[in-house]
Amino acid sequence: MRVLVACEFSGTVRDAFTRAGHDAWSCDLLPSESEGNHIQGDALRAMHSGRWDMMIAHPPCTHLAVSGARWFKEKATEQAEALEFVRALLNAPIERIALENPVSIISSRIRKPDQIIQPWQFGHGEVKATCLWLKNLPKLMPTNVVEGRYPACHLASPGPDRWKIRSRTYQGIADAMTQTWGAAP
């Protein structure tokens, strides 16, 4: 299966699909942090540049996540642009789509998510509610429920790379995506 992982610089999801034998490509404005198929550029252009069987999109949450609600009044233009980007991803001419984002205004401005997952359901003893909007894909089933509910993401130290740390997909979730969606007909 040919898979586009949009807005991913880490390569975590791309590499999980590649290890499972898929032709997976990440795409981001940033270079990839790991070796592998990567398109450095605009995700909207990449999704129209080839024949993709599936896209897993991780649009930036900076102007969408409710964790930043106190700044919403000051960024109406940025929010509108971010929502347009999300709509374009969800409406891509690709048969199977998963869009991932934290709890955000996507739920009230576009539609409710199909599923909300937590890292602790996939082998990581941490909390980070992650919403999934799905098109022609099944919900992820927990693969390894573990004890621990540490909010590591929320307690990440301030700094210039904090957003990178907070935006990385947990390996257990990437593996579950591969096992579930990589086997989807």
Steps between C-alpha positions, in 0.01 A plus 500: 500500500623851424473719813549874542566618855431871475653753740747254652865595549586221749444207264340294778180407316672480160765263637239276666319460167828448314606223742165331426581496127306804381626774269473775762603862462505778757449860395574816694635849451790387720756238403449153645676415825567147374605335176219389275261615231426865570355785300613833640226735394131579506273210601218626275728485198632156604152350537426593137842393368446129486267209545454449873294220651496658844595824672563548869510873569635679807416867433667751734285558807642840596186692404252214551560333838273601786807507726564842343144629542612804697659636178209421265376862482840612372533244222174486306680528165750227587218274621304550181807409293572195716140380465516542122815288497322230703201507263732463201668199662169337591367558147812365326437270202636204697292192582606461865580793727582539867546847644657527845490798735457569870166612637437804281256729328484254212232326708275805513582664167521199267378183673547286808786248490425137430722390788706635789800293606763522776868389496436273802276286278803425279782426743596848625414595859406853408192708428450704186148492359535454125202538269468308175278599208467197273392441142459136393719378787408303813554632850823403673464233765722529810802272461672526839316673785754595766493656843613856548340823401789746490435821302853516352387699199343772710796515737765525228756766582459834327737560213527540125446127431211444740251493214702225329499285813125550544418424137678166460283191458556233764656184353223278640237710323698494173527122526124468566430718194717269291344181636142624463504730200783328314283189485186689394363379164 
